[in-house]
């Protein structure tokens, strides 16, 4: 979806180069800026979303406590000198 914003920004730039009206050129430049910013934000959003962890893999506090207790039970007792 965010690639459409890039296409729209490029289309606005093409209109700027082809038009002879100053008002249309200014409007299209403004639209091109908005579409370019929307494209960048969509690109960043897609990248962040692809790197997030799955919530199913997160450990809840009760499971973390159980794992700590298991790890402490496996440790050998400290030897007295």
ChimeraX attribute file (.defattr): number of C-alpha atoms within 10 A of each C-alpha:
attribute: neighborCount
match mode: 1-to-1
recipient: residues
	/A:1	9
	/A:2	17
	/A:3	14
	/A:4	12
	/A:5	19
	/A:6	18
	/A:7	15
	/A:8	17
	/A:9	24
	/A:10	15
	/A:11	14
	/A:12	22
	/A:13	18
	/A:14	15
	/A:15	16
	/A:16	20
	/A:17	10
	/A:18	10
	/A:19	12
	/A:20	10
	/A:21	9
	/A:22	10
	/A:23	11
	/A:24	14
	/A:25	19
	/A:26	12
	/A:27	13
	/A:28	21
	/A:29	18
	/A:30	15
	/A:31	17
	/A:32	24
	/A:33	15
	/A:34	14
	/A:35	21
	/A:36	20
	/A:37	15
	/A:38	18
	/A:39	21
	/A:40	15
	/A:41	13
	/A:42	16
	/A:43	15
	/A:44	13
	/A:45	12
	/A:46	13
	/A:47	11
	/A:48	10
	/A:49	10
	/A:50	9
	/A:51	8
	/A:52	8
	/A:53	9
	/A:54	7
	/A:55	7
	/A:56	7
	/A:57	7
	/A:58	10
	/A:59	11
	/A:60	9
	/A:61	9
	/A:62	9
	/A:63	11
	/A:64	12
	/A:65	12
	/A:66	11
	/A:67	13
	/A:68	12
	/A:69	11
	/A:70	11
	/A:71	10
	/A:72	11
	/A:73	10
	/A:74	9
	/A:75	8
	/A:76	7
	/A:77	8
	/A:78	6
	/A:79	5
	/A:80	4
	/A:81	3
